[in-house]
Every structure is written in structure tokens, then in C-alpha cells.
């Protein structure tokens, strides 16, 4: 027969060995960590709101830039836009338009400067190839034919460029070669044009150029300094 003391001790041990239920554990955890949980949730909500607020502001800013670009119609307006939004792709597009205008007016030094300014903002876009071609052609206009030839060779062999850019670059190389009476290069570049895009209008032109050579070499002014590069294919 157990004594009262031993009964009390057994009851105490039994109470100690009782495992809390799942609900009790959740309740104890919540009492201990509720402030931290609420703080973490609050931080997440603030981060989400900040992200969407930033996206909204960025979208509004981008729409404003696009609106300003569409409104820029004169050279002065384009120059002002490019200066105010330096580094933006549309600033690069504005510089290409400025360069095209200068190129058409035979202001080749201005065209070189504007095409060069356009390139950093355009990076690897399709318009970047257009600007590189324009730059090469403007260099011919200022007498930097050797530099232009290097640029045109790079464009014509760059598989990342469009067929239109590559074929015109190859054609202009043929024109340069014809002007310098380099018969072998005329043949080489005409074949390059045909290999890139046999159906291109530049293919027809280069074949006519090749037929005239060497009996009648193409003059230096042929397709140089008159038409806008990249817009005649």
C-alpha cells in the first residue's frame, strides 16, 4: 500500500511527462514569436508595395520619355531630347535621326559625331547596326576611307547583324574597291553580297558594278554621300 508521499511523487512525475498537444505547441510558439512574425509580414508587405510603386513610377517615366521623343520633330528638339535623356535608347534613336539629317546635307563631320554618340545608348539593338553603317558611310564622306573599310568589313561579317545591313556593307566595300581599281576585291565583295542575300536589291547593284569593272570603274561618288545608309534596301 502506497503512502501519501509516494502517491504525490508519482502524480508529479506523470504531470511532468505529459507531452503538450499540437495546439498547445502552436499556442506557446505564437505567444513567444508573434511580434517577430508580425514584423516579418509587415516588412514583406512594405517591400511588395515599394516594388510596385517603383514599377509604376518607372512606367510613368518611360511613357513621359516616349511622349517627349514623339514630340521632337526638329533638329534642335532632337538634340535637346538626346541631351536630357542621355543613355536612354530613344536618345540614341534621336542621335541617329540627327546624324541622318547631317549626312543627307553632306555635313559629314556632324554626322560622324552624331552616329558615334548614338552607339552607346543603342548597344546591341537593331538600330545600332544601322548607326554603325551610317558612321562608316559618314567616315567616307570626311575622307576616312580606311577606317570606313574596317567598319564595313566588321559589319558584313557579323552574323548578329540583319541581312540588309550586311549586304549593304558588303556592297559599299565593293564600291570602295572599284573606286580604287581593286578588281579582285570587287569580285570578292560582290560574291559576299550574293552569299548573304541573293535576292537583295544590293545584289542587283553589285552585279551591275562588277559588269562595268574593270573597263569602267565605278566613280568614287557612287552611292556614297547621297542616299541614307540602311534605308535603301
KEPAKOL-54964 format. One line per field, with one value per residue (C-alpha): residue number from 1; residue in one letter; x, z, y. Coordinates in nm, 4 decimals. Layout:
<vexmars>
n: c(NUM  ...)
res: c(A  ...)
x: c(X  ...)
z: c(Z  ...)
y: c(Y  ...)
</vexmars>
This chain:
<vexmars>
n: c(1  2  3  4  5  6  7  8  9  10  11  12  13  14  15  16  17  18  19  20  21  22  23  24  25  26  27  28  29  30  31  32  33  34  35  36  37  38  39  40  41  42  43  44  45  46  47  48  49  50  51  52  53  54  55  56  57  58  59  60  61  62  63  64  65  66  67  68  69  70  71  72  73  74  75  76  77  78  79  80  81  82  83  84  85  86  87  88  89  90  91  92  93  94  95  96  97  98  99  100  101  102  103  104  105  106  107  108  109  110  111  112  113  114  115  116  117  118  119  120  121  122  123  124  125  126  127  128  129  130  131  132  133  134  135  136  137  138  139  140  141  142  143  144  145  146  147  148  149  150  151  152  153  154  155  156  157  158  159  160  161  162  163  164  165  166  167  168  169  170  171  172  173  174  175  176  177  178  179  180  181  182  183  184  185  186  187  188  189  190  191  192  193  194  195  196  197  198  199  200  201  202  203  204  205  206  207  208  209  210  211  212  213  214  215  216  217  218  219  220  221  222  223  224  225  226  227  228  229  230  231  232  233)
res: c(X  X  X  X  X  X  X  X  X  X  X  X  X  X  X  X  X  X  X  X  X  X  X  X  X  X  X  X  X  X  X  X  X  X  X  X  X  X  X  X  X  X  X  X  X  X  X  X  X  X  X  X  X  X  X  X  X  X  X  X  X  X  X  X  X  X  X  X  X  X  X  X  X  X  X  X  X  X  X  X  X  X  X  X  X  X  X  X  X  X  X  X  X  X  X  X  X  X  X  X  X  X  X  X  X  X  X  X  X  X  X  X  X  X  X  X  X  X  X  X  X  X  X  X  X  X  X  X  X  X  X  X  X  X  X  X  X  X  X  X  X  X  X  X  X  X  X  X  X  X  X  X  X  X  X  X  X  X  X  X  X  X  X  X  X  X  X  X  X  X  X  X  X  X  X  X  X  X  X  X  X  X  X  X  X  X  X  X  X  X  X  X  X  X  X  X  X  X  X  X  X  X  X  X  X  X  X  X  X  X  X  X  X  X  X  X  X  X  X  X  X  X  X  X  X  X  X  X  X  X  X  X  X)
x: c(0.0000  0.1469  0.1919  0.0519  0.4037  0.4739  0.1354  0.2116  0.5528  0.4024  0.1428  0.4166  0.6178  0.3094  0.2397  0.5989  0.5900  0.2706  0.3513  0.1890  -0.0618  -0.0030  -0.2467  -0.0601  0.2741  0.1302  -0.0139  0.3183  0.5083  0.2652  0.2903  0.6678  0.7122  0.4001  0.5747  0.8569  0.6087  0.4038  0.7251  0.8356  0.4936  0.4976  0.8440  0.7319  0.4221  0.6305  0.8784  0.5963  0.4343  0.7697  0.8344  0.5006  0.5369  0.8787  0.7374  0.4560  0.6940  0.9293  0.6400  0.5170  0.8689  0.9094  0.5778  0.6907  1.0185  0.8330  0.5944  0.8849  1.0556  0.7429  0.7094  1.0687  1.0463  1.3198  1.6959  1.7054  1.4296  1.6044  1.9339  1.7620  1.5841  1.9091  2.0855  1.8043  1.7756  2.1385  2.1889  1.8271  1.7741  1.5450  1.8232  2.0300  1.7470  1.7330  2.1059  2.0600  1.7941  2.0253  2.3074  2.0850  1.9872  2.3511  2.4502  2.1803  2.3017  2.6614  2.7677  2.9717  3.1697  2.8443  2.7090  3.0154  2.9772  2.6050  2.6377  2.9169  2.7016  2.4142  2.6021  2.6465  2.2728  2.1713  2.4073  2.3200  1.9840  1.8947  1.9281  2.2882  2.3787  2.2074  2.4124  2.7371  2.6649  2.5835  2.9049  3.1111  2.9491  2.9983  3.3656  3.3952  3.2474  3.5228  3.7984  3.8500  3.8048  4.0470  3.8580  3.5271  3.6508  3.7409  3.3957  3.2210  3.4216  3.3208  2.9533  2.9475  3.0968  2.8877  2.6239  2.4368  2.3527  2.0499  2.0880  2.0018  2.2879  2.5366  2.4533  2.4744  2.8045  2.9436  2.8145  2.9784  3.3049  3.2715  3.2167  3.5309  3.7281  3.6013  3.6965  4.0488  4.0652  4.0998  3.9444  3.9963  3.8234  3.5310  3.4845  3.5259  3.2753  3.0228  3.0313  2.9909  2.6795  2.5288  2.6137  2.4429  2.1195  2.0983  1.7537  1.8616  1.8474  2.2144  2.2876  2.1482  2.3553  2.6779  2.6342  2.5979  2.9058  3.1012  2.9975  3.1349  3.4646  3.7483  3.6612  3.4627  3.5315  3.2565  3.3221  3.4040  3.0727  2.8699  2.6127  2.8378  2.7230  2.3821  2.1429  2.0924  2.2750  2.0498  1.7376  1.7800  1.7339)
z: c(0.0000  -0.1074  0.1241  0.0573  -0.0080  -0.2742  -0.4415  -0.4601  -0.6127  -0.8799  -0.9750  -1.0099  -1.2410  -1.4520  -1.4896  -1.5904  -1.8558  -2.0280  -2.3902  -2.4973  -2.7789  -3.1227  -3.0425  -2.7171  -2.9011  -3.1595  -2.8855  -2.6994  -3.0210  -3.1072  -2.7611  -2.7889  -3.1532  -3.2561  -3.2597  -3.4798  -3.7187  -3.7490  -3.8060  -4.0845  -4.2521  -4.2303  -4.3887  -4.6757  -4.7397  -4.7382  -4.9837  -5.2175  -5.2058  -5.2688  -5.5690  -5.7316  -5.6534  -5.8214  -6.1241  -6.1514  -6.1321  -6.3872  -6.6246  -6.5939  -6.6539  -6.9609  -7.1022  -7.0488  -7.2340  -7.5239  -7.5408  -7.5474  -7.8228  -8.0376  -7.9965  -8.1088  -8.4799  -8.5473  -8.5132  -8.2151  -8.0410  -8.1098  -7.9762  -7.6631  -7.6152  -7.6581  -7.4043  -7.1479  -7.1793  -7.2359  -7.2229  -7.2995  -7.6170  -7.7537  -7.7072  -7.9305  -8.1830  -8.1718  -8.2417  -8.5448  -8.6791  -8.6208  -8.7960  -9.0896  -9.1411  -9.1337  -9.3693  -9.6216  -9.6149  -9.6724  -9.3277  -9.2750  -8.9711  -8.7874  -8.8999  -8.7663  -8.4288  -8.4009  -8.5086  -8.2552  -7.9804  -8.0713  -8.0334  -7.6521  -7.5915  -7.8680  -7.7528  -7.9391  -8.0807  -8.4499  -8.4751  -8.3532  -8.6753  -8.8679  -8.6786  -8.7395  -9.1111  -9.1139  -8.9255  -9.1797  -9.4673  -9.2978  -9.2475  -9.6236  -9.6601  -9.4440  -9.6197  -9.3587  -9.6122  -9.4491  -9.1183  -9.3010  -9.4806  -9.1479  -9.0100  -9.3208  -9.3124  -8.9495  -9.0317  -9.3384  -9.1450  -8.8299  -8.8207  -8.5496  -8.7950  -9.0220  -9.3818  -9.5012  -9.3036  -9.4023  -9.7737  -9.7918  -9.6029  -9.8476  -10.1426  -10.0173  -9.9828  -10.3491  -10.4382  -10.2477  -10.4170  -10.7609  -10.6985  -10.6115  -10.9171  -10.6979  -10.9335  -10.7069  -10.4174  -10.6369  -10.7240  -10.3601  -10.2206  -10.4970  -10.4179  -10.0493  -10.1247  -10.3202  -10.0492  -9.7787  -9.9675  -10.3382  -10.3629  -10.2199  -10.4337  -10.3391  -10.5247  -10.8455  -10.7960  -10.7246  -11.0348  -11.2472  -11.0772  -11.1470  -11.5141  -11.5528  -11.3919  -11.4815  -11.8157  -11.6414  -11.2705  -11.0583  -10.9641  -10.6026  -10.5567  -10.6483  -10.3718  -10.1317  -9.9564  -10.1230  -10.0052  -9.6404  -9.5316  -9.4226  -9.5860  -9.9488  -9.9466)
y: c(0.0000  0.3334  0.6210  0.9709  1.0958  0.8321  0.8978  1.2706  1.1986  0.9686  1.2296  1.4911  1.2639  1.1917  1.5638  1.6248  1.3522  1.4787  1.5769  1.9059  1.8714  2.0266  2.3057  2.3786  2.3940  2.6315  2.8475  2.8606  2.9397  3.2191  3.3733  3.3700  3.4797  3.6716  4.0094  3.8789  3.7156  4.0337  4.2288  3.9941  4.0088  4.3866  4.4017  4.1770  4.3886  4.7075  4.5516  4.4444  4.7876  4.9554  4.7297  4.8052  5.1747  5.1753  4.9907  5.2435  5.5392  5.3780  5.3117  5.6685  5.7993  5.5762  5.6960  6.0543  5.9877  5.8267  6.1204  6.3669  6.1687  6.1627  6.5397  6.6069  6.6837  6.9413  6.9064  7.1403  6.9462  6.6164  6.7498  6.8793  6.5459  6.3495  6.5708  6.5458  6.1674  6.0768  5.6997  5.6121  5.4029  5.6732  5.9271  5.7010  5.6931  6.0728  6.0914  5.8647  6.0994  6.3964  6.2122  6.1157  6.4782  6.5879  6.3053  6.3979  6.7578  6.6379  6.7620  6.4502  6.5632  6.6346  6.3002  6.1160  6.2849  6.2094  5.8460  5.7971  5.9493  5.7188  5.3905  5.3685  5.4121  5.1714  4.8936  4.5717  4.6752  4.6534  5.0306  5.0006  4.8204  5.0976  5.3587  5.1672  5.1557  5.5261  5.6003  5.4083  5.5942  5.9313  5.8472  5.8021  6.1486  6.3026  6.1108  5.8392  5.5624  5.3184  5.3430  5.3075  4.9967  4.8334  4.9155  4.7843  4.4619  4.4112  4.4687  4.2475  3.9541  3.9992  3.7267  3.9199  4.1970  4.1870  4.0697  4.4207  4.5770  4.3071  4.3179  4.6965  4.6928  4.4361  4.6368  4.9545  4.7609  4.6649  5.0321  5.1334  4.8563  4.9598  5.3218  5.2049  4.9723  4.6641  4.4086  4.1098  4.2853  4.3867  4.0214  3.9125  4.1613  4.1050  3.7343  3.8174  4.0241  3.7360  3.4837  3.6903  3.7611  3.6737  3.8370  4.1727  4.4887  4.5305  4.2061  4.3563  4.6696  4.4843  4.2688  4.5834  4.7255  4.4077  4.4101  4.7628  4.6682  4.6957  4.8533  5.1272  5.1507  5.2963  5.6595  5.7405  5.9173  5.6074  5.5584  5.7464  6.0607  6.0784  5.8074  5.7312  5.4155  5.1335  5.2763  5.1770  4.8019)
</vexmars>
